[in-house]
Amino acid sequence: MGKTRETIVHKTPEGEEILFPVVRIEGSEPGPHVVITGGLHGCEYPGIAAAIAISKELTPETIHGKVTVVTICSVQAFEARSMFVTPSDKKNPNRFFPGTKDGTYTDILVNHIYEDFIAGADYHLDIHGGDMVEALDPFCLYHTGAGAETDEKSRQLALYYGLPGVIATQSEGTWPDQGTNYGNSAENGIPAIIAEVGNIGQLTEEDTALHLRGIKNVLKYVGVLDGEPVQFDNITEYRNFVWLYTPVKGIYYCSVHAGDAITEGQDLGRMEDYFGNHLADIKAPASGKILFLTTSPAMKEKGLIMGIGEL
């Protein structure tokens, strides 16, 4: 029983520091071990704020079991305001789990995240949001293919988090989740989700509160907190997660918004070159809802435009 706060420091072979601000709360009563990871992407601030808030609020007297909170997993990216990637090697950490001890900065970073904090836990919540060029409609993802029991437990975490959209993803699919934090946890028998709340690198009280509501409801569901969890009835479970990319580089003029319902073949915008010449029309590859989209018009070839929850 007790509560500790510390910043754990590791160094790469090149001498670069890897920092982890970690809070551990061990309850006075037995129960499951839940790991909460925030800030895997350093500019997704509502998740970071929610991880910090829940780490401050929980006490040994109010929980059953144990909660480990890594408030900012990618401190280097946070301090550099680096979108998506760690500055040292330009890798997206949510594509390289479980990492290695002898790779580049990101490989070592994610290896420590899994081995030091997540391995052996009972549940894992990875808390995210819209990065600096992402608008999104709140949703959760969970990994499938790790076995029926783990798959269903992960699904229940997503449903009890209470965001409007839920999607089951796979290592092979329209959007493969191989190398992700939550997918790696599930493949190692730890039910896990990624929860997405927030827009374009903004920190708002409303987005932080929505994350906190989800975290607390899940903690009630798994028995860490007392109280009856809410069973939400306004959640859509999408059958697929479709990512759409540009066919050419140029300027993207978007004609839709995050949260819009779309139909297959619908016009979503157009690509023009740097002189204003038409290059391509962008059409919806599937019917469903736009769960996130890139707000910047600057697009490289095969630039990411949006993610669609397919109905």
N, C-alpha and C positions, 0 to 999 in steps of 0.2 A: 504494500500500500504506500502511495506517495506520488509526488509530481516533481518532475525535473525539467529544466530548460537548459539547453547547451548548444553551442555551435561546434559541430564536429568538422575538423579540418583534415583533408588528405592532400597529397601532392602527386602530380604526375611525374613520370621519369624526367621530364624537362623542367620540373620545379614549379609548375603552375599550381595554384591552390584551387581545391574543390571544397566549397563550404556547404554545410547542411545545417540550417537552424532547425532543431528538433525538440519537440515537447513530448514527454511520455507521462501518461497518467495511468496509474494502476489503482483499481478500485478496491474497496474494502470487502467486496463480495466477489465470488468467482463468476466468470462469464467469458465471452469470446474476445479475441484480440482483433481489433479493427485498425487498419492503417489508412490514413488520409494523406494524400500527396497533393500539394498545391505548387503552382509555379514551375511545372515542367517546361512550359514555355514562359519566358520571363516577362512578357508584356501582357499577360492575361490576368488582369488585376483583380476582378471580383473573386476569382477562386483563391487567390493569395489572401485577400482580405478575409474571406470566409474561413480559410484554414487557420489564420491567426485568431479570429474571433472565437471559433469553437475550442481552440487550444487554451484560450484564456478562461472560457466559461466552464469547462469541465473540471471537476474536482474529484479526488478519490472518494469522497463521501457520497457523490451523486451518481457514480457509475458502477456497473458490474463488469468485471473483466479488465481489459486493458485497451487503451487507445494511444496510438503513436501518430503524431502529426509532424510531417516535414512541411514547414510552412512555405518555403521556396526551394524547389529542387534544383533550379538552374540559376543560382545567384549571379554567376558571371553574366548570363544573358539579361537578367533583371537590371543589374547595375549599368550595363551597356545599352539598355533599351533596345535589345536585339530581337527582332521578330523571328519566331519559329526556330532559329538555329542558335547554337552556342558560338560565340565569336571566335574561339580558338581554331576550330576546324570546320566551321560552317555546316555542321551536321544537325539535322532535326533529331533531338533526343527521343522523340516518340516514334522513331523508326528503327532503333538499334538495340532494343532490349532482347536478351538479358545483358548484352555488353560483354566486355572482356577486361581482364586486369592489365593487359599489355597492349591495348590499342591506342587510339588517339584520345584526346580529351573527353569527347562525348561517350566513347566506348567505356572508359573508366568511370565516368560520372554515372551512367545508368547501371553499370554493374554494382556500384556501391549502393545505389537506390534500392535495387532488388535484394542483393545479398544482405545488406546491413539492416534494412528496415521492413521489407515486405515478406521475405522468405519465412515460411512457417506461420504466417498470420492466418486468421479465419476468414477475413473479408478485407477488400481493398476498394477504396473510393479515390479515383483520380479526378481532380477538380480543375476544369478548364474554362475557357471563355473565348470571345471573339478577339483575335489579335488585332494589331494596329490597322490592318486593312481588311478586316472581316466583320460583316454584319451577320447576325444569326438569330434564328428563332430557337428558344431553348429546347435541348434534346439530350437524351442519354443513349450511349451505345454499350452493348455487351457482346462478348465473344462467344461464339458457338463452335463446337467441335472438340471440346475438352472432356466430353462425357456428359451423359444426360443429367446427372445430379448437379454437377458444377454449372452446366448451361442453365438449368432452371433456377438455381440459386442466384446466379448473376442476373437473370431476367427479373426476378423478384426484387433485387436491389434497385434495378432501373425503374420498375413500376412504383416502388415505394419512395423513390426520390421525387417523383411527382411532377416531372417536366412534361410538356405537352406531347413530345415525340419520343418514341423509343424504336431503336433499330438493332436487330441481331446481325452481327458481322462475322466474317470467317477469314481464315488465313488466305483462302483463295476465293475470289469473288469480284464483283464490279468495283468494290473498294476493299482490297485486301488489308487486314489489320495486323499482318505479320510484323513483328518488331515493336508493337505498341506496348505501353506500360500495362494497360488493363488486359490485353490479349496474352501477354507473357504470364501475368498472374494467374489467369484462368487456366492456361496450359499447364501450370504447376499446381493445379487443384485448388486455387484460391478464388472463390467467386469475386468478381470485380466488375466495375463499370467505369466509363468516362462520362462525366457530367459537364455539359456545355451551357454556360449562361454568361451573357455580356456582349458588348459590341464595341468594335473599332478601338480597342485599347483604352476604353473609358472605365473609370471606377465610380460606380453609383451605389447609393444605399439600397436601392431597389434590387439590383442584381445581386449584391452581397447577401441581402435578406433572403432572396429566392434560393441561393445556394445553402444558406444556413437552415432554412426550412427543410430542404431535402436531406441534409446531413443528419439533423436531429430526428427526422422521421425514420430514416434508415436505422439509426442507433436504437430507436424504440423497437423497430421491427426485429432486430437481431438480439434484443435483450440487454443491450449495454445501458440504455436509459429506461427508467420506469415510465409507464404510460402506454396507452393504446395508440398504435400508429394509424394514421389516416390512410384509407384505401381510396385512391383517386379514381374517378370514373370518367375523366375527360382526356384520357391518353390515347393517342393513335399509335398503333404498332405497325410500322412500315415493313414491307417485305424485302426491301432492298435499299442500298445506299449507293446512288449513282453520282459520280463526280464528272463534271463537264470541263473540258479544256479547249483553249483556242486552237484553231488550225494554223494560224499564222501569227507573227508578231505585229504589234501596232497599237492603236488606241481603241479600247472597247467602250462603246456607248451602250450602257445597260438600260433596258426598258422595264425591268421588274425589280422587286424588292424582296428581302428576306421575309419569309412568312407567307408569301403569295402562293396560292394554289395554281398549278399550271397543268396543261394537257400536252400530250405528246405531239410534237410538230409545231407547238406555239412559238411565235417570234419572241426571243429573249433579248435581242439587241443586235448590234452590228460591229464589225471591225473595219477601221479605216487606217490608211497609212499616214505618214507624218505630213502629207500635203492635203489630207482630207479626201483622198480617193477611196472609194468603196472596195473593200477586200473580201468580205464574207458576211453572210447573215448567220446568226447563231440561233439554232432551233432547239427546242426541248427534246431530249432523247427519250423521255419517259413522262408519264403523268404522275403527279404527286404534289409535294410541297417543297418550296425552297427552304432548306434548313440553314444554309449559310451561303454567303456570296462574297466575292472579293470586291471591295468598294473602290479600289484604285483602278483607273482606266488604263494604266500602263501595263501592257501585256507582252511577254515574250512568246515565242512559239511554244505551243503546248503549255501556256500559262493557265493556272487554275482559275476558273470562273465561278463555279458554285458546286454545292453538294445538294442533291435532291433526295428526299425521302419518297421512294416509289411506292405507290399504292397497289 
